[in-house]
Amino acid sequence: MVDYRYGLVPYEWAAGDSPRPSWRVPGGLPGIDLGRMGDMSVPGAALGATRGMAFAWTPGVLPSGAVSLGRGDFRDITVDAAMRDAWKSGTGYKPDGARLVDLLWDQLTTGADPSGQDAARPLVPTRSLDLELWLPGHSMVRRERFAWGSHGHTNKLKAALTSHLERIRDDAGRGKLVNPITRQPDTEYHREVMQGLLEKYRCTFDDLRPSGWPKSDTPKKHNTTLTESFDTSNSDTLGPDQTWTEVDGDWDIVSNAAQLQTTAGTVRTARCEADLSSDDHYAESVGNAGTVSEIGAAVRFLSSAETAYIGFIYTPNSTVYLFKLVAGAETSISSQASSWGGSGTFKCQADGSTIKVYQDGVQKISVTDTSITGNLRTGMMAYCNGTPLPNITSWSAADLYAAATVIPVFMNQYRQRHN
């Protein structure tokens, strides 16, 4: 039986935290981030060591500064006016709902901000069109089927998606999107991204087309998979199957593996410079990190900054972590004790607002986070705290759905309903 104390808790900057300095809920408690994107991108010293609020829970005592919201199982805790007022005092938004879980749901739907500037971004459905809310220690606590146009969350979601599409089309026109097959800039690649979204949401081109998107830029069949073998001679340049940017740290090819050369400091990342067709995707790293380092994978990697979700194992305490990077600043999202034999496979997956981490094919973390959306690139990460140096021997990434040519069917159904 679940028996937790729940509250709204301000994030703290844990400068001496393990595995690295990062934003976290005090005491390392699990939490759902309700903060603004701009605050996430600033290390703690510049924000006075606190930022935003998390909806957090603990079987013990809530940290100092928490706004208490009750005890028990939040799916059963009845809400009163005082609780709604307390929520507003912590977030600036007064949510509706009969149960405490409903307040969190309402915050991430009706109370969300598609831009992330004034509040948390909106909940996004998975590829199966389920709006999901996952809390570690509770599993999935709420699920709603999403249908484009008939669900009340459509307008919030449409605002987020059209903003994303406008940016994608602009990036394509500037030669900033790279086709994963040709490995060259592709000025038409935004059409493949549109195709992927239409397949997911089962809506029409006109439903999603931003006002500045010409009707002639019709959807186009998309590509889905990237692989990297690192099977090449020793080199300062990563490859040979993909083009890579060493975003942070020095990476080399050593004995047919990507090896991180930089020791200590912060997380080190490398980004694959090819775009997938959807931000519902995964990345997987195979390698070894000895007993003093980390290896992992990165998803929803922004092409112009160190912004991504990273799933990894920290070998000194054999713990699997999920962090997010926003302009290089780290926030701890969730962790799970594990075991480590020196080598293995780590997969990070983003599916709507459900973010998961797998170790050797076993799911270790599943949690809701709405912060990072729309980014089409992926990558890998490592951290080195001594010898032996961490190695990634192979890497792959892919969209979570297969390519399909289904848009004409949706358009025909649309015409049948409206003629």
C-alpha positions in Angstrom: 0.0 0.0 0.0 1.3 3.4 -1.0 1.8 5.8 2.0 3.6 9.0 1.2 3.7 12.6 2.3 3.2 14.8 -0.8 4.2 18.4 -1.3 5.5 21.1 -3.6 9.2 21.4 -3.0 11.7 23.9 -4.5 14.7 22.5 -6.3 18.1 23.0 -4.8 21.5 23.2 -6.5 23.4 20.3 -5.0 27.0 21.3 -5.7 28.5 18.3 -4.0 25.9 15.8 -5.1 26.7 12.3 -6.5 27.3 11.7 -9.3 27.8 15.5 -10.2 26.5 19.0 -9.4 22.9 19.3 -10.5 19.5 20.6 -9.7 17.6 18.0 -7.5 14.7 17.7 -5.1 16.3 18.1 -1.6 17.3 14.8 -0.1 17.3 13.2 -3.6 13.5 12.7 -3.4 11.7 11.8 -6.6 9.6 14.6 -8.2 7.8 15.9 -11.2 9.3 19.1 -12.5 6.8 22.0 -12.6 9.5 24.7 -13.3 10.2 27.0 -16.2 12.6 26.1 -18.9 14.7 29.3 -18.4 15.4 28.4 -14.8 16.5 24.9 -15.7 19.3 26.3 -17.9 21.0 28.2 -15.2 23.4 26.6 -12.6 22.4 27.1 -9.0 24.8 29.8 -8.0 23.2 32.3 -10.4 19.7 31.6 -9.0 20.5 31.7 -5.4 20.7 27.9 -5.2 16.9 27.3 -5.6 14.6 27.2 -8.6 10.9 26.3 -9.4 8.9 23.7 -7.8 8.7 19.9 -8.0 5.7 17.8 -7.0 7.5 15.5 -4.7 6.8 12.6 -2.3 8.5 10.7 0.5 7.6 8.0 3.1 9.4 10.2 5.6 9.4 14.0 6.3 9.1 16.5 3.6 12.1 18.9 3.2 12.2 22.4 4.7 10.4 24.9 2.6 7.9 22.3 1.2 4.2 23.2 0.7 2.5 20.2 2.3 -0.3 18.5 0.3 -1.4 15.5 2.4 -0.5 12.0 3.2 -1.5 8.6 1.9 -1.9 7.6 -1.8 -2.4 10.8 -3.8 -4.8 8.9 -6.1 -7.1 8.7 -3.1 -6.4 12.0 -1.2 -9.5 14.3 -1.4 -8.8 17.9 -2.3 -10.2 20.9 -0.5 -10.0 24.7 -1.0 -7.0 25.1 1.3 -5.1 22.5 -0.8 -5.8 24.3 -4.0 -4.7 27.6 -2.4 -1.5 26.0 -1.2 -0.8 24.7 -4.7 -1.4 28.2 -6.1 1.0 29.7 -3.6 3.7 27.3 -4.8 3.2 27.4 -8.6 1.1 30.5 -9.3 -1.7 28.3 -10.8 -4.8 27.2 -9.0 -5.7 23.7 -10.4 -9.1 22.0 -10.5 -9.8 18.4 -9.4 -11.4 16.2 -6.7 -8.2 14.2 -5.9 -4.6 15.3 -5.5 -3.6 13.4 -8.6 -6.2 15.5 -10.5 -4.4 18.7 -9.4 -1.1 17.5 -10.8 -2.8 16.4 -14.0 -4.6 19.7 -14.4 -1.3 21.6 -13.8 0.3 19.7 -16.7 -2.6 20.1 -19.1 -4.9 23.2 -18.5 -2.2 25.0 -16.5 0.7 24.2 -18.8 2.5 26.7 -21.0 3.4 25.4 -24.5 6.5 27.6 -24.6 7.7 26.6 -21.1 8.4 30.3 -20.3 5.8 30.8 -17.6 5.0 27.2 -16.4 5.8 23.6 -17.2 5.2 22.5 -20.8 2.1 20.5 -21.5 1.8 16.7 -21.2 2.3 15.0 -24.6 0.7 11.7 -25.5 2.8 8.6 -26.3 2.9 7.2 -29.9 -0.1 5.0 -28.9 -2.0 8.3 -28.2 -2.2 7.8 -24.4 -1.6 10.8 -22.1 0.3 9.1 -19.2 1.4 10.2 -15.8 4.2 8.1 -14.3 5.5 8.5 -10.8 8.4 6.3 -9.4 7.1 4.3 -6.5 3.6 4.5 -7.9 4.0 3.2 -11.5 1.4 4.7 -13.8 -1.1 6.8 -11.9 -3.4 8.1 -14.6 -3.9 7.5 -18.3 -6.3 9.1 -20.8 -6.8 8.3 -24.4 -6.1 11.3 -26.6 -8.0 11.9 -29.8 -7.1 14.9 -32.0 -9.9 17.6 -32.0 -12.2 15.9 -29.4 -9.9 15.9 -26.4 -9.8 19.1 -24.3 -6.0 19.1 -24.4 -5.9 19.5 -28.2 -5.4 23.3 -28.3 -2.4 23.3 -25.8 -0.8 20.4 -27.7 -1.4 22.1 -31.1 0.3 25.3 -29.9 3.3 23.3 -28.9 3.5 21.3 -32.1 3.0 24.2 -34.5 5.8 26.1 -32.7 8.0 23.0 -33.1 7.1 22.7 -36.8 7.8 26.3 -37.5 11.3 25.9 -36.0 11.9 22.7 -37.9 10.9 24.2 -41.2 13.1 27.3 -40.6 16.0 25.0 -39.7 15.5 23.0 -42.9 15.5 26.1 -45.0 18.8 27.2 -43.4 20.3 23.8 -44.1 20.4 22.8 -40.4 18.5 19.5 -40.8 20.6 16.5 -41.8 19.0 13.6 -43.7 20.0 10.3 -41.9 20.4 8.5 -45.2 22.4 11.0 -47.3 24.1 12.5 -44.2 23.7 15.8 -46.0 21.6 19.0 -45.2 18.1 18.5 -46.5 15.9 21.5 -47.1 12.9 19.3 -47.5 13.4 17.3 -44.3 10.7 19.2 -42.4 8.1 17.4 -44.7 9.3 14.1 -43.2 8.8 15.4 -39.7 5.3 16.5 -40.6 4.6 13.0 -41.9 5.7 11.5 -38.7 3.4 13.8 -36.6 0.4 13.1 -38.9 0.9 9.4 -38.5 1.1 9.7 -34.7 -1.9 12.0 -34.2 -4.1 10.6 -37.0 -5.0 14.1 -38.1 -4.8 15.9 -41.4 -2.2 18.2 -42.9 -4.5 21.2 -42.4 -5.0 20.3 -38.8 -1.3 20.7 -38.0 0.0 23.1 -40.7 1.3 26.3 -39.1 0.1 29.5 -40.7 3.4 30.2 -42.4 3.8 26.7 -43.8 3.0 26.6 -47.5 0.4 24.0 -48.6 2.8 22.9 -51.3 5.2 21.6 -48.5 3.2 18.3 -48.3 4.2 15.4 -46.0 6.9 13.1 -47.2 7.8 9.5 -46.2 10.3 9.5 -43.4 13.4 7.5 -42.4 13.9 6.0 -39.0 17.2 4.4 -38.0 20.8 5.4 -37.2 23.7 3.1 -36.4 27.4 3.6 -35.5 30.0 0.8 -35.2 33.1 2.9 -34.4 34.9 0.3 -36.5 37.7 2.3 -37.8 41.4 3.1 -37.2 42.4 5.1 -34.1 41.5 8.7 -34.6 40.7 12.1 -32.9 37.4 12.1 -35.0 34.4 10.0 -34.1 32.8 7.8 -36.8 32.9 6.3 -39.4 29.2 5.6 -39.9 27.9 8.9 -38.6 29.1 12.5 -38.3 29.6 13.5 -34.6 30.1 16.6 -32.6 32.0 16.3 -29.4 29.7 18.7 -27.5 31.6 18.4 -24.2 34.9 16.7 -23.6 37.4 15.0 -25.8 36.4 11.8 -27.4 38.7 9.6 -29.6 38.4 6.3 -31.5 40.6 3.8 -29.6 40.6 0.1 -30.5 37.3 0.3 -32.4 35.5 2.2 -29.6 34.5 5.7 -28.7 36.6 6.5 -25.7 36.2 9.5 -23.5 39.6 11.1 -22.8 38.5 14.0 -20.5 38.5 13.2 -16.8 36.4 14.6 -14.0 34.3 17.8 -14.3 30.8 17.5 -15.7 28.9 15.1 -17.9 30.5 14.7 -21.4 28.3 14.3 -24.4 28.7 13.6 -28.2 25.8 14.4 -30.6 25.1 12.4 -33.8 24.6 15.1 -36.4 21.7 13.5 -38.3 18.0 14.1 -37.6 15.4 11.5 -36.9 11.8 12.1 -38.0 10.2 12.3 -34.6 11.0 13.3 -31.0 9.5 10.0 -30.0 12.7 8.0 -30.3 15.4 6.1 -28.5 19.2 6.0 -28.4 21.2 3.0 -27.2 24.9 2.8 -26.2 26.8 -0.5 -25.7 30.1 -0.3 -23.8 32.0 -0.4 -20.6 32.8 2.0 -17.8 34.9 0.1 -15.4 34.3 0.9 -11.7 34.7 4.7 -11.5 32.9 6.2 -14.5 29.6 6.4 -16.4 28.3 5.5 -19.9 24.8 6.2 -21.3 22.7 7.5 -24.2 21.1 10.9 -25.0 17.7 11.6 -26.6 15.9 14.8 -27.8 19.3 16.4 -28.2 19.1 20.0 -29.4 21.2 20.7 -32.5 22.5 24.0 -31.2 23.0 23.5 -27.4 23.6 20.8 -24.8 20.0 20.1 -24.1 18.8 16.5 -23.9 17.7 13.7 -21.7 20.5 11.3 -20.6 20.1 7.8 -19.2 23.2 6.3 -17.7 24.8 4.1 -15.0 27.1 5.6 -12.4 29.4 2.7 -11.6 30.7 3.7 -8.1 27.3 3.2 -6.6 25.8 0.9 -9.3 22.8 3.2 -9.8 21.0 3.9 -13.0 20.1 7.6 -13.4 17.9 9.8 -15.6 19.0 13.4 -15.9 18.1 16.3 -18.2 20.5 18.8 -19.6 19.2 22.3 -20.4 21.9 24.4 -22.0 24.4 22.3 -20.1 22.8 22.6 -16.7 21.9 19.3 -15.2 18.7 18.3 -13.3 18.4 14.9 -11.6 15.0 13.4 -12.6 15.0 9.8 -11.2 17.3 7.0 -10.1 17.2 3.3 -9.5 19.7 1.0 -7.7 21.1 -1.7 -10.0 24.1 -3.9 -10.4 27.1 -3.5 -12.7 29.4 -6.1 -14.3 31.7 -3.7 -16.0 30.0 -3.6 -19.4 26.4 -3.5 -20.7 23.8 -1.8 -22.9 22.0 1.5 -21.9 19.0 2.8 -23.7 17.2 6.1 -23.1 13.7 6.5 -24.6 11.4 9.4 -25.0 7.8 8.7 -25.9 5.6 11.7 -25.5 6.2 12.9 -21.9 7.1 9.4 -20.7 10.9 9.0 -20.4 12.4 5.6 -19.8 15.8 4.1 -19.1 16.8 0.5 -19.8 19.8 -1.5 -18.7 20.5 -4.6 -20.7 17.0 -4.6 -22.0 15.4 -4.3 -18.5 13.4 -1.2 -17.8 14.9 0.6 -14.8 13.2 4.0 -14.8 9.8 5.2 -16.2 8.8 8.8 -15.2 6.9 11.8 -16.6 8.8 14.9 -17.6 7.4 17.5 -20.0 10.4 19.8 -20.3 12.3 18.8 -23.5 10.3 18.3 -26.7 10.7 18.7 -30.5 14.4 17.9 -30.7 15.3 15.4 -33.4 18.9 14.4 -32.6 20.4 11.8 -30.3 23.8 11.0 -28.9 25.8 9.4 -26.2 27.3 10.4 -22.9 30.0 9.4 -20.5 31.8 10.6 -17.4 35.3 9.7 -16.4 36.6 9.8 -12.9 39.8 7.8 -13.5 41.0 4.7 -15.2 40.0 2.6 -17.0 38.6 5.2 -19.4 34.9 4.6 -20.4 34.3 3.1 -23.9 31.3 2.9 -26.1 31.7 0.1 -28.6 28.5 0.6 -30.7 25.6 2.9 -30.7 22.1 3.2 -32.4 19.0 5.4 -32.5 15.6 5.2 -34.1 12.1 6.6 -34.2 9.7 4.5 -32.1 7.4 3.9 -35.1 8.1 2.4 -38.5 7.8 4.5 -41.7 4.4 4.3 -43.3 2.5 5.9 -46.1 -0.9 6.5 -44.4 -1.7 10.2 -44.8 -3.9 9.7 -47.9 -6.1 7.4 -45.8 -6.5 9.9 -43.0 -7.3 12.6 -45.6 -9.9 10.4 -47.3 -11.5 9.7 -43.9 -11.5 13.4 -43.1 -13.2 14.2 -46.4 -15.8 11.5 -45.9 -16.7 13.0 -42.5 -17.0 16.5 -43.8 -18.6 16.2 -47.2 
